[in-house]
């Protein structure tokens, strides 16, 4: 089993080094010379040398800033620039975690999730709309995807693999792609968002974060599902059904069970606040 994605930790390490080196370079090659130019020009004005050409001040102090005598100050600005780069790394990394964009899994984490099989927070479906038993496209299979997403939304959220069956085998998304107007992962994501908006509500789309990986030379989709602030119902014919992820299955609840569950969940949310 192979995956052709940059390991998250390697990416963060490279990003960390890049920001620090960039900050150090900016400190040494820009901030330090600029400070010297401003300081020199201010000195000329203070000494009454108003007719002294600015361009001469500029070039003289630029050259002087890189001289041997200015090494201590150069080191100071390199340190300032490096610390600024470090601060930017931490800041942007925090933003990515907050908005969910930093959701790529490492190779080891991905393998472990699949190896452990389905749980309350992990589900696996072989396709979005391709019927492997009938060997044809069957859009009614999308209902299973919607029910699974709704069940996870109403529980604790979780991760839904599409293109991976419950045995950990990888049929991939090629057959799904072939059935779509845009026959790639962009068309696939558009289809997911469309059926979610139509069946669960447009506001739910913001709670789904899709990532695509390649396993065994086949592309799969991993949807990270965040729990909403409201109960989610699935529109089925003229009815609305409440689905809940329980253990490694997704089950519909009747009216009484739904009311009890939603009420208890709200109580727990209030207590946690």
ABEGO torsion letter per residue (X at the ends): XBBBBBBAAAAAAAAAAAAAAAAAAAAAAAAAAAAAAAAAAAAAAAAGBAABBAAAAAAAAAAAAABAAAAAAAAAAAAAAAAAAAAAAAAAAAAAAAAGABABBBAAAAAAAAAAEBBAABBBBABAABBAAAGBBBAAAAAAAAAAAAAAAABAEEBBBBGBBAAGBBAEAAAAAAABABBBAAAAAAAAAAAAAAAAEAAAAAABBBBBBBBGGBBBBBBBBBBBABBBBBBBEABBBBBBBBEABBBBBBAAAAAAAAAAAAAAAAAAX
